[in-house]
Amino acid sequence: MRSPYSSPLLSRLTSFLYFDKTLLVLLLLLLALSTLTMYSAAYDFPGRFALHLRNIAVAVGIMVVIANMPPTTLMRFGPYLYGAGVLLLLAVDLFGTIKKGSQRWLHIGFEFQPSELMKIATPLMLAWYFHTYSDIRRLRLFLVAGALLMVPVLMILKQPDLGTSILVFAAGFYIIFLAGLPWKVLFAMAGTAVLSIPFMWPLLHDYQRDRILTLLNPEADPLGKGFQIRQAIIAIGSGGVTGKGWMEGTQGHLGFVPERSTDMVLSVFSEEFGLAGIVALLLLFSFLIVRGMQISIGAATLYSRLLAAAMAMIIFTYVFVNIAMVSGMAPVVGIPLPFLTYGGTALVTICTACGILLGVHREACGAMVSKR
């Protein structure tokens, strides 16, 4: 039997059969929760819910397109997408729009944040690199990979955009680690990072130092810098075990929680659905991440294996950092909660990652069929 990629007509007729049904069900459940949560969180923001639905439609459309692309096609585009992303970051540094002290956007008829592109372009590039040059000396292999990763990370840090730089670094680091980074190198990197903390502190921007100090002592300025995190924690706690009910949250609807439809949307969800809702949400995310790693294990090539694992771990990083941030266990760094947070760019990034997972599973199914 021929591979599903050998005939365009056959590919169109059977493409759905090769999509991972478990992953699709999990995505549909998360998008349903996203719709319910955003309707409540954005109730006092006219037009925002409609825009959220539009963002979902666009992101799902992009996911379907990516899912129907063979990973070999993505591999060919990887270096070009990475190169274009670095050039766009350079353009931001030279001509970018400045908002609230940060230079992160390009105006090209509409405002575009090139750093978001690097969340996908960086792992695509590194997976291509390890697939193509796996036979060279290990030291050189990992040194070049580290350089490829740090170029966009440092450019994004300069904007400054700590949240996005963390995500880009994590996306690339997962590829390098899974490609076989020696544990002794990993421990050396961790030790260096810890020892460099006193030297990095003076290099941080004032708002970054304030966020760290607020994390350590949110009661120092409860009505100022600590207000956002204190109100988010109050909202989470007020939901109790079963929550106050959909649309019945007081902290959110009375305006006590800043950014309640964006970075702090988890506090709205928790207040309305309680501990039971949070557990259900975490289970859905956990199943999604585990399923992504299972797809990685069954991938047909080294490139697909590395890329799928990185996509699953990117979703994990989003979830872990956002929940830690909203619950007061990590500084506020502006990392959204996948699917639930309002914002088109982040939603497109997450759906692109899911599209890649679907494509890798489809490739593996096609490879198994062609061997029969």
Buried (B, 14 or more C-beta within 10 A) or exposed (E): EEBBBEEEEBBEEBBEEBBBEBBBEBBEBBBEBBBBBBBBBBBEBEEBBEBBBEBBEBBBEBBBEBBBBBBEEBBEBBBEBBEBBBEBBEEBEEEBBEEEEBBBBBEEEEEBBBBBBBBBBBBBBBBBBBBBEEEEEEEEBBEBBBEBBBBBBEBBBEBBBBBBBBBBBBBBBBBBBBBEBEEEBEEEEEEEEEEEEEEEEEEBEEBBEBBEBBBEEBEEBEEEBBBBBBBBBBBBBBBEEEBBEBEEBEBBBEEBBBBBBBBBBBBBBBBBBBBEBBEEBEEBBEBBBBBBBBBBEBBBBBBBBBBBBBBBBBBBBBBBBBBBBBBBEBBBBBBBBBBBBBBBBBBBBBBBBBBBBBBBBBBBBBBEBBEE
